[in-house]
């Protein structure tokens, strides 16, 4: 079995993107929750409340999705590390077991 060492780089990029998205969502939450109604009548108040509820639910959904992306990126980094360590240990062991090979020069 083999793996591509670029998997760790890709995993790190996924984590970075997910963390940036989480920060952006956290920064947007106060503005979404503080939405003022367009007018003083009941319809505007109800519309603003419905928008805040929907936006809050969407931000929670996006937070969960980006958290899962970060977990996936971390898992890819960890998998790449495990494969690299295992391959390195196997290569070292094979080098220890390999008999010295030499060629006699005819002459």
C-alpha positions, 0 to 999 in steps of 0.5 A: 500500500502506498500514499502520496505525501501531498496528502498532509499538505492538502489536509493542512490546507483543508484545516486552514480553510475550515478554521478561516470559515469558522472565524468568519461565521463567528464574526457574522453571528452578532450582526445576524442576530442584531438585525433590526426590523425595516419598519415599526409594524408587526410584519417587519418585526415578524420578517426580521425575527424569521430572518434571524431564526433562519440565519442563526440556523444556517450559521449553526449548520455551516459551523457544524460542516466546517468543524467536520471539514477541520476534523477531516483535514486533521485526520488526513494529516494524521494518516499521512504521518502514520504512513510516513512513520511506518514506511520509514520504520520498515525501510530502516528494518530492511536496511538492517536485515539486508546483507552487505553486497559486494562484488569481487573485481576479477583480475 
